[in-house]
Amino acid sequence: MDNNTTQLTELLRCFCLKRICDTEDFATAEGRILDDLFVSLTDAMGHALEDFDDALLKDKERAWHVKDKRFRTILTEFGDVTFARRIYIDECADRRSLLDEILAIRPRKRLSPGAFESLAYFGGEIPYGRAAKTCFRHCQTKVSPMTTLATLREVGDLLEKAARQARHSLFSDGIIPDAEHKALEICVEDDGIWVPLQGEGRRSVEIKALCAYQNKSDGRRMGCTHYAAVAKPKRFFEEAIAYVGRRYALDRIRRIWAGSDGGGWDKTFHEYFPTDIEITHKLDPWHLNRAIKVAWPDKADQKDLFELLYQGDIDGLLSVLRLRADTGFGDRDKTRALITYIENHYTSIVVKSPSLGTMESTNAHLYAARMKAFGGAWSIEGASDMARIRSRVFSGDDLPAPKREQAFGPRDIRRRDKVRNQLLDRINAGVQSVGEGYEPPCGSMPILSVSQTARELRAFLNRE
């Protein structure tokens, strides 16, 4: 294929120059250039698809014949592309489109693969209506917010299916996924974030989120991968670990520094790893900082407590808190609750570990920024889909694009097999075995017209 774009560049130069000369205003020329270019692209793409369909005619199966030509319109990133392609009747009397099948153009779907991918990315960042308007801002066709919603739900379904398969492969079949990196130790943090639900009587749902990274450099996490979904703890951790296993080889890890708030569902994190991996838990410092501020809202009262905390003198911190509780300084109940919280998590507070404590800001920027910032509410499925999509994008991985469905579903495949078997029985009818080979049929062939027999023989010889 000739990839030399010199001639195209020259044509575009003249194309742009004319509009600049006509308008003598760069802003006006820029918009007009894009509009005219996209119109030309849609026309050119339509003709190119028709030319490709003409070329496919030479390679069709001999048993196929052309029924007619039918028009189809798909929405691309630069506008609606309309083209005509041939519809064939195959050996089993089914309608087929070689163009659609070879180019993976999905049946009964409006968006092209590129438009689908772009709309999914925009919809993952801004509300559905704005996403559709922004993505197709240079197209004459109007796209509804529901198209964005349907696209995101489809991507979410693909991500959920992939997660289910990866989970089963690792935890049921014991197949460790191929990984990009082989690290002896990694850091893993998890926490939940609640988002509002749609409908009366349903207030919110928790998105469980996890991130894994190798280390930090200049305060930035290196090799960070994210996973989030609405799921029960067992399912969530198994899916998340299977996903992390694509980045870090699970059979090479010998130590995990686990950061969390130390309560609830994340207590079971260690149950999903082999016992030979040393897992050290570190309490997320954000939660301890918040607990101190709740018990002692006055900044002057907090000062001494935070100084002891930052010095790592937890015993000294407990002594000061016990003294304040005994002397009645401050709210005694809140102070005792803080003492109990520190005592319950004492080991995970004093343990020496790499710098952790980034999960709260991750949840705020990665999930809350999209799912709580625009005043909307979610279904449980929609919240889980959006969490999966955003975690995937921020992990640096591509969103999955739906492939063209098989030309035939399971029911149609069974029907076609039955037709082929019946045809095979007809052709082989009357063939007698005598132990020394086969004798030719002698008058036992079912009565068929000459044209029907020839057609079925050709179909059989050219079957898939």
ZAKEFI-651219 format. One line per field, with one value per residue (C-alpha): residue number from 1; residue in one letter; y, x, z. Coordinates in Angstrom, 2 decimals. Each point is the difference from the previous one (the first is absolute). Layout:
# residues N
nr = (NUM  ...)
rest = (a  ...)
y = (Y  ...)
x = (X  ...)
z = (Z  ...)
This chain:
# residues 464
nr = (1  2  3  4  5  6  7  8  9  10  11  12  13  14  15  16  17  18  19  20  21  22  23  24  25  26  27  28  29  30  31  32  33  34  35  36  37  38  39  40  41  42  43  44  45  46  47  48  49  50  51  52  53  54  55  56  57  58  59  60  61  62  63  64  65  66  67  68  69  70  71  72  73  74  75  76  77  78  79  80  81  82  83  84  85  86  87  88  89  90  91  92  93  94  95  96  97  98  99  100  101  102  103  104  105  106  107  108  109  110  111  112  113  114  115  116  117  118  119  120  121  122  123  124  125  126  127  128  129  130  131  132  133  134  135  136  137  138  139  140  141  142  143  144  145  146  147  148  149  150  151  152  153  154  155  156  157  158  159  160  161  162  163  164  165  166  167  168  169  170  171  172  173  174  175  176  177  178  179  180  181  182  183  184  185  186  187  188  189  190  191  192  193  194  195  196  197  198  199  200  201  202  203  204  205  206  207  208  209  210  211  212  213  214  215  216  217  218  219  220  221  222  223  224  225  226  227  228  229  230  231  232  233  234  235  236  237  238  239  240  241  242  243  244  245  246  247  248  249  250  251  252  253  254  255  256  257  258  259  260  261  262  263  264  265  266  267  268  269  270  271  272  273  274  275  276  277  278  279  280  281  282  283  284  285  286  287  288  289  290  291  292  293  294  295  296  297  298  299  300  301  302  303  304  305  306  307  308  309  310  311  312  313  314  315  316  317  318  319  320  321  322  323  324  325  326  327  328  329  330  331  332  333  334  335  336  337  338  339  340  341  342  343  344  345  346  347  348  349  350  351  352  353  354  355  356  357  358  359  360  361  362  363  364  365  366  367  368  369  370  371  372  373  374  375  376  377  378  379  380  381  382  383  384  385  386  387  388  389  390  391  392  393  394  395  396  397  398  399  400  401  402  403  404  405  406  407  408  409  410  411  412  413  414  415  416  417  418  419  420  421  422  423  424  425  426  427  428  429  430  431  432  433  434  435  436  437  438  439  440  441  442  443  444  445  446  447  448  449  450  451  452  453  454  455  456  457  458  459  460  461  462  463  464)
rest = (m  d  n  n  t  t  q  l  t  e  l  l  r  c  f  c  l  k  r  i  c  d  t  e  d  f  a  t  a  e  g  r  i  l  d  d  l  f  v  s  l  t  d  a  m  g  h  a  l  e  d  f  d  d  a  l  l  k  d  k  e  r  a  w  h  v  k  d  k  r  f  r  t  i  l  t  e  f  g  d  v  t  f  a  r  r  i  y  i  d  e  c  a  d  r  r  s  l  l  d  e  i  l  a  i  r  p  r  k  r  l  s  p  g  a  f  e  s  l  a  y  f  g  g  e  i  p  y  g  r  a  a  k  t  c  f  r  h  c  q  t  k  v  s  p  m  t  t  l  a  t  l  r  e  v  g  d  l  l  e  k  a  a  r  q  a  r  h  s  l  f  s  d  g  i  i  p  d  a  e  h  k  a  l  e  i  c  v  e  d  d  g  i  w  v  p  l  q  g  e  g  r  r  s  v  e  i  k  a  l  c  a  y  q  n  k  s  d  g  r  r  m  g  c  t  h  y  a  a  v  a  k  p  k  r  f  f  e  e  a  i  a  y  v  g  r  r  y  a  l  d  r  i  r  r  i  w  a  g  s  d  g  g  g  w  d  k  t  f  h  e  y  f  p  t  d  i  e  i  t  h  k  l  d  p  w  h  l  n  r  a  i  k  v  a  w  p  d  k  a  d  q  k  d  l  f  e  l  l  y  q  g  d  i  d  g  l  l  s  v  l  r  l  r  a  d  t  g  f  g  d  r  d  k  t  r  a  l  i  t  y  i  e  n  h  y  t  s  i  v  v  k  s  p  s  l  g  t  m  e  s  t  n  a  h  l  y  a  a  r  m  k  a  f  g  g  a  w  s  i  e  g  a  s  d  m  a  r  i  r  s  r  v  f  s  g  d  d  l  p  a  p  k  r  e  q  a  f  g  p  r  d  i  r  r  r  d  k  v  r  n  q  l  l  d  r  i  n  a  g  v  q  s  v  g  e  g  y  e  p  p  c  g  s  m  p  i  l  s  v  s  q  t  a  r  e  l  r  a  f  l  n  r  e)
y = (0.00  3.44  2.10  3.04  2.96  2.61  0.33  0.12  2.68  2.12  -0.30  0.93  2.98  1.38  -0.92  2.01  2.89  0.66  0.28  2.22  2.30  0.03  0.92  1.78  -1.04  -2.99  -0.92  0.02  -1.85  -2.63  -0.85  0.01  -2.23  -2.59  0.07  -0.36  -2.59  -2.19  0.18  -1.05  -2.78  -1.50  0.02  -1.51  -2.67  -1.03  -0.41  -1.84  -2.53  -0.56  -0.51  -2.54  -1.80  -0.20  -1.58  -2.56  -1.19  -1.83  -1.96  -1.12  -3.69  -1.68  -1.21  3.54  2.27  3.69  0.74  3.79  3.13  1.78  3.34  0.45  3.06  -0.02  2.93  0.57  2.59  2.31  -0.54  -2.36  -2.31  -1.50  -2.84  -2.85  -3.55  -3.32  -2.45  -3.61  -3.19  -2.73  -3.77  -0.26  2.70  2.58  3.65  1.06  3.22  -0.62  3.67  0.10  -3.28  0.71  3.57  -1.04  2.47  -1.14  -0.67  2.39  2.32  3.67  0.91  -0.83  -1.59  3.31  1.97  -2.63  0.26  3.80  0.27  -2.47  2.13  3.25  -1.60  -1.16  3.60  2.18  -0.41  -1.98  2.90  2.07  -3.03  -0.59  3.70  0.31  -3.20  0.82  3.78  0.22  -2.44  1.02  -3.04  0.50  -2.73  -0.46  -0.47  -3.47  -1.02  0.90  -1.95  -3.06  0.19  0.16  -2.86  -2.11  0.76  -0.76  -3.37  -0.83  0.95  -2.04  -3.02  0.29  0.34  -3.06  -2.06  1.17  -0.74  -3.51  -0.65  0.96  -1.21  -3.02  -1.22  1.18  1.67  2.93  2.82  1.24  3.18  3.05  0.25  -2.37  1.73  -1.57  2.43  2.34  2.43  -0.53  2.41  -0.38  1.94  0.63  3.04  0.49  1.50  0.96  -2.45  0.67  -0.66  0.60  -1.73  -0.77  2.37  -1.14  -2.92  -0.70  -0.26  -2.12  1.24  -1.30  1.21  -1.78  1.48  -0.97  3.02  3.77  2.41  3.67  -0.64  -1.60  -3.60  -2.01  -2.60  0.70  -2.13  0.46  -2.16  0.92  -1.46  -0.43  -3.55  -2.13  -0.26  -3.50  0.76  3.43  -1.18  -2.96  2.20  2.72  -2.40  -1.67  3.44  1.02  -3.29  1.33  2.72  -1.81  -3.70  -1.55  -2.94  2.33  2.20  -0.73  2.98  2.29  3.24  0.34  3.33  0.41  1.47  -3.23  -0.83  -1.57  -2.03  0.74  -2.15  -3.09  1.25  -2.45  -3.04  0.21  -0.43  -3.03  -0.34  0.36  3.67  2.26  2.56  2.96  2.27  3.74  2.16  2.77  3.13  2.01  -1.93  0.54  3.70  0.24  -1.85  2.51  2.94  -1.45  -0.44  3.36  2.47  2.97  0.38  1.18  -3.25  -2.04  1.44  -2.06  -3.17  0.35  0.78  -3.30  -1.83  1.37  -0.84  -3.58  0.10  -1.88  -0.98  3.67  0.86  -2.56  1.32  3.56  -1.17  -2.10  2.96  2.25  -2.58  -0.45  3.75  0.73  2.18  0.00  -2.40  -3.11  -2.39  1.09  -0.16  -3.54  -1.01  1.34  -1.90  -3.22  0.59  0.46  -3.03  -2.23  0.99  0.48  -2.55  1.36  3.58  -0.52  -2.41  1.38  -0.09  1.81  3.17  -0.88  1.95  1.08  -1.85  2.77  2.49  -2.70  -0.57  3.74  0.69  -3.26  -0.82  2.83  2.57  -1.71  -1.72  2.58  3.31  0.48  -0.57  -3.23  -3.32  -3.51  -3.43  -2.73  -1.36  3.45  0.88  -3.23  0.51  3.54  -1.10  -2.77  2.37  2.74  -2.40  -1.58  3.33  1.31  -3.24  0.89  -2.86  0.27  -0.40  -3.15  0.48  -2.42  -2.31  -0.83  -2.77  -3.29  0.01  -2.65  -0.64  -3.44  -0.68  0.90  -2.08  -3.06  0.61  0.34  -3.18  -1.79  1.27  -1.17  -3.42  -0.40  0.95  -2.49  -2.74  0.80  -0.13  -3.24  -1.66  -3.39  -0.48  -3.68  -1.37  -3.56  -0.13  0.55  3.64  1.89  -0.77  2.90  0.72  -1.97  1.86  0.76  3.72  2.09  1.49  3.53  2.33  0.34  3.62  -0.77  -2.90  2.09  2.88  -2.20  -1.75  3.36  1.11  -3.15  0.28  3.66  -0.31  1.88)
x = (0.00  1.25  0.29  1.48  -2.18  1.81  -2.80  -2.66  1.97  0.19  -3.75  -0.73  2.35  -2.00  -3.23  0.97  1.55  -3.19  -2.09  2.55  0.02  -3.80  -0.50  3.24  -0.85  1.72  -2.82  -2.60  2.29  0.80  -3.66  -0.82  2.98  -1.11  -3.63  0.91  2.65  -2.35  -2.67  2.58  1.25  -3.46  -0.56  3.43  -0.42  -3.36  1.46  3.03  -2.25  -1.95  3.24  1.14  -3.31  0.54  3.40  -1.53  -2.34  2.88  0.77  -3.49  -0.77  -1.06  -3.22  -1.00  -2.03  -0.80  -3.54  0.09  1.77  -1.05  0.97  1.31  1.00  2.45  1.09  3.75  2.02  -0.27  -3.66  -2.51  1.41  -2.57  0.93  -1.54  1.25  -1.02  -2.20  0.74  -1.99  2.32  -0.15  -2.47  -2.33  1.18  0.59  3.63  1.99  3.66  0.84  -1.57  1.57  3.54  0.10  -1.67  -2.86  -2.51  -3.57  -2.70  2.53  0.24  3.49  3.20  2.79  1.85  -3.10  -0.90  3.42  0.05  -3.48  0.93  3.01  -1.98  -2.87  2.43  1.02  -3.09  -3.82  -1.61  -1.55  3.17  2.02  -2.11  0.03  3.77  0.93  -2.05  0.23  1.03  -2.66  -3.39  -1.63  -1.28  0.80  -2.16  1.22  -1.56  2.49  2.82  -1.70  -0.43  3.64  1.28  -2.24  1.32  3.60  -0.84  -1.45  3.17  2.18  -2.15  0.17  3.79  0.30  -2.17  2.09  3.29  -1.29  -1.08  3.26  2.11  -2.03  -1.76  2.42  3.18  1.37  2.23  -0.36  2.94  1.33  1.92  2.27  1.65  0.23  0.91  -2.16  -2.86  -2.27  -3.76  -2.60  -3.77  -2.99  -3.63  -1.88  -3.76  -1.95  -3.71  -2.55  -3.05  -3.52  -1.88  1.19  3.44  2.59  3.46  2.16  3.64  2.61  2.89  3.31  3.56  3.30  3.36  3.41  3.63  1.39  0.01  2.39  -0.13  -3.37  -1.50  -1.10  1.91  -1.79  -3.36  -2.95  -3.58  -3.07  -3.48  -3.50  -3.21  0.36  0.15  3.46  0.86  -0.89  1.62  3.33  0.20  -0.72  2.36  2.87  -0.46  0.18  3.08  1.55  0.10  2.40  2.00  0.89  -1.85  2.39  2.99  -1.41  1.41  -1.28  -3.02  -0.37  -3.75  -1.54  -3.64  -2.27  0.31  -3.68  -2.86  0.37  3.70  0.96  -0.24  2.59  2.69  -2.24  0.41  3.78  2.25  1.28  3.62  -0.61  0.67  -2.80  0.61  -2.95  0.43  -2.88  -0.76  1.20  -2.91  -2.41  2.04  0.35  -3.76  -0.63  2.18  -1.79  -3.42  0.98  1.82  -1.48  1.92  3.31  1.78  -0.95  1.08  3.49  1.69  -1.75  1.13  3.56  0.16  -1.62  2.43  2.94  -1.24  -0.46  -3.30  0.52  0.49  -3.15  -2.01  1.39  -1.09  -3.46  -0.46  1.07  -2.52  -2.76  0.81  0.14  -3.19  1.74  -2.07  -2.81  0.69  -2.08  1.66  3.43  -0.59  -1.28  3.22  2.09  -1.86  0.47  3.77  0.33  -1.93  2.28  3.17  2.08  -0.99  0.70  3.52  1.21  2.75  -1.02  0.43  -2.01  -3.67  -3.18  -1.07  -3.31  -2.27  1.33  -0.22  -3.67  -0.65  1.70  -0.69  -3.59  -1.64  1.11  -2.20  -2.67  -0.78  0.94  -2.90  -2.93  -1.13  -1.06  0.80  -1.43  2.09  0.99  0.80  2.15  1.96  0.47  1.29  2.37  1.40  0.40  1.79  2.29  0.93  0.74  2.07  1.97  1.21  -1.87  -2.25  -3.72  -1.27  -1.81  -2.78  0.86  -2.47  -2.21  0.31  -2.07  -2.17  -1.03  -0.08  -3.56  0.81  3.19  -2.00  -2.50  2.75  1.68  -3.31  -0.37  3.51  -0.60  -3.22  1.84  2.77  -2.60  -1.55  3.30  1.07  -3.40  0.13  3.77  0.52  2.99  1.04  3.21  2.18  -0.73  -3.08  -2.30  -1.55  -3.62  -2.43  -3.23  -0.39  0.89  -3.00  -1.86  1.31  0.01  3.31  0.41  -0.83  2.44  2.78  -0.69  0.08  3.16  1.71  -1.23  1.34  3.40  0.30  -1.43  1.73)
z = (0.00  -0.92  3.16  -1.76  0.93  -2.06  -2.53  2.72  1.88  -3.15  -0.59  3.61  -0.24  -2.91  1.76  3.09  -1.91  -1.95  3.16  1.72  -3.02  -0.17  3.66  0.98  3.56  1.58  2.42  -2.79  -2.36  2.59  0.58  -3.71  -0.78  2.54  -1.15  -3.68  0.71  2.01  -2.70  -2.59  2.25  0.48  -3.78  -0.69  2.65  -1.43  -3.49  1.37  1.77  -3.20  -1.96  2.60  -0.31  -3.77  0.59  2.37  -2.73  -1.67  3.19  0.93  0.45  -3.21  1.59  0.97  -2.23  0.20  1.12  -0.18  1.20  3.15  1.45  3.50  2.03  2.91  2.15  0.04  1.88  -3.00  -0.87  -1.58  -2.66  -2.38  -2.36  -1.94  0.34  -1.44  1.85  -0.84  0.44  1.22  -0.32  2.90  -1.39  2.58  -0.82  0.34  -0.48  -0.72  0.55  3.46  1.06  -1.21  1.35  3.26  -0.47  2.55  -1.12  1.17  1.66  -0.87  1.21  -1.81  2.11  0.25  0.93  2.61  1.63  0.02  1.46  2.76  0.99  -0.01  1.91  2.64  0.67  -0.36  0.09  -2.80  -1.90  0.05  -1.02  -3.11  -0.91  0.49  -1.78  -3.10  0.13  -3.66  -1.25  -1.29  1.61  3.53  2.48  3.09  3.57  -0.07  -2.70  2.40  2.78  -2.23  -1.08  3.57  1.08  -2.85  0.95  3.62  -0.99  -1.93  2.98  2.37  -2.29  -0.28  3.79  0.53  -2.39  1.53  3.49  -0.96  -1.81  3.02  2.98  -1.53  -2.67  1.74  -3.12  0.90  -2.57  -2.02  1.60  -1.17  3.06  2.45  3.37  3.32  1.96  -0.80  1.83  -0.06  1.38  0.09  1.26  -0.84  -1.24  0.17  -2.91  -0.13  -1.39  -2.13  1.25  3.18  3.12  -1.46  1.31  -1.12  -1.04  0.78  -2.72  1.14  -1.38  0.03  -1.38  -0.22  -0.76  0.31  1.84  0.11  -1.68  0.95  1.62  -3.12  -0.18  -2.58  -2.08  1.60  -1.03  1.19  0.35  1.25  -0.11  1.95  1.29  3.13  1.61  -1.26  -3.59  0.11  1.39  -2.38  -3.03  1.21  0.70  -3.38  -1.61  1.99  -1.09  -3.56  1.19  2.70  -0.13  2.93  0.26  0.49  2.76  3.44  1.98  -0.13  1.91  0.47  0.88  1.06  2.66  1.98  0.21  -1.87  -3.17  -0.57  3.02  -2.25  -2.50  1.15  -0.59  -3.77  -0.11  0.61  3.55  -1.11  -0.89  2.98  0.30  2.31  0.76  0.44  1.20  -2.45  1.86  -1.41  2.20  3.16  -0.79  -0.46  3.29  1.89  -1.63  0.87  3.65  0.20  -2.51  1.43  -1.85  3.12  1.77  -3.03  -0.22  2.71  -1.15  -3.62  1.07  1.90  -2.92  -2.59  2.29  0.11  3.79  0.18  3.64  0.86  -1.97  1.97  3.30  -0.81  -1.05  3.16  2.14  -1.74  0.46  3.70  0.69  -1.91  -2.56  -3.17  -0.97  2.11  -2.16  -3.23  1.61  1.27  -3.46  -1.52  2.55  -0.82  -3.75  0.41  2.30  -2.41  -2.88  1.98  -1.94  -3.40  1.14  1.38  -2.71  -2.23  -3.65  -3.30  -0.45  -0.43  0.69  -3.50  -0.32  1.25  -2.55  -2.68  0.76  -0.04  -3.34  -1.77  0.98  1.94  -2.60  -2.59  2.04  2.70  -1.61  -2.44  2.34  -1.66  1.47  -1.15  -0.37  1.62  -3.42  -1.35  3.00  -0.32  -3.75  0.47  2.76  -2.20  -2.95  1.92  1.83  -3.33  -1.69  2.92  0.05  -3.49  -1.68  -3.04  0.31  -1.71  -3.29  -0.88  -2.85  -2.70  1.26  -1.82  -3.15  1.64  3.54  1.64  -1.15  -3.60  0.10  1.08  -2.79  -2.60  1.21  -0.37  -3.58  -0.84  1.52  -1.96  -3.17  0.79  0.53  -3.37  -1.84  1.69  -0.31  -1.69  0.33  0.94  1.90  -0.87  1.98  -3.08  -0.56  -1.07  -2.91  -1.89  0.81  -2.16  -0.29  3.69  -0.22  1.11  -2.94  -0.54  -2.96  -1.84  1.05  3.65  0.11  -1.53  2.37  3.09  -1.15  -0.49  3.43  1.62  -1.67  1.02  3.51  2.86)
